[in-house]
Amino acid sequence: MAKIIDGKTVSASVKQKVADECAELFKTTGKKPGLAVIIVGDDPASKVYVNNKKKACELVGFLSKEYALPAQTTQQELMELVEKLNNDDEINGILCQLPLPKHLDEKAVIEAISPKKDVDAFHAVNVGKIMIGDYDFLPCTPAGVMELLAYYNIDIEGKECVVLGRSNIVGKPMSMLLLHKNGTVTICHSRTKNLAEVCKRADILVAAVGIAKFVTADMVKENAVVIDVGINRMDNGKLCGDVDFENVQNVASYITPVPGGVGPMTIATLMKNTLTAFKIQNKLA
Ligand code: NAD
């Protein structure tokens, strides 16, 4: 039976470290890291995420500002807000909750955020820096996965790592981070042939496809480490990952549950990134 990777515990320990450092820095600078979160429209899932981010900011002692804009906000209004926050010294990190309503250009918004305040690490400058392995911020979810692997002393070097999904937010950066740790990385996507066979080679399998219970036990090698990034809402309202947890836990050596696995790590990394941004902007790092 696989050991359960407990994202809640690891996330709490990361947030505690951030809170301790934040309190120390406040003693010497009299300043707090500030995170601005922009949300446009009424998407219920986005509202939950934004609320969780706000709570995390309060917990670690950050200043948090929420900008809840109506669904009919124009591109120009949104760009003006980003520009204002880029120039606000109290704000060290800016996050625009995605997805945006269809009439808004997400790419333009991401590119308008100053790379120094881009704590999601979505800006092309930060993506490029990650590619060459010389970065200030890592994208929150893949970095959270790496933190989990480190916490459980799971060695990546020389291991067969298979990442399911090639999105800019999860799959691609995830692959790059595993590569930086000397994993042998294969990226799979919707056009991959013999997917089950490829998955079965993995010592470390990361699922980020967005399809409930996509990874079944027959796709998993005995004693593999299985990381489930997926968050899917079932008809009964419950959350479910991309992995068939009930059956895969009998094959894997380690497995993340959903909820309580990767999810809490995303916010913990966001707090870490905001602290890093604060230190860089105040020349403390
Ligand atoms: P996405 O839709 O942008 O990307 C999905 C990827 O899966 C694509 O690259 C696609 O090629 C691949 N895919 C789709 N169908 C496939 C198939 N049949 N076979 C193989 N590959 C297939 O999604 P995303 O933003 O990367 O998110 C993936 C999942 O992770 C979602 O469930 C999302 O909710 C979740 N997520 C969780 C967190 C977290 O904090 N835990 C953060 C971001 C995303």
Residues whose N, C-alpha, C, O or C-beta is under 5 A from the ligand:
A	BS01	NAD	T141 G165 R166 S167 I169 V170 G171 C188 H189 S190 A208 V209 G210 V229 G230 I231 N232 V262 G263 T266
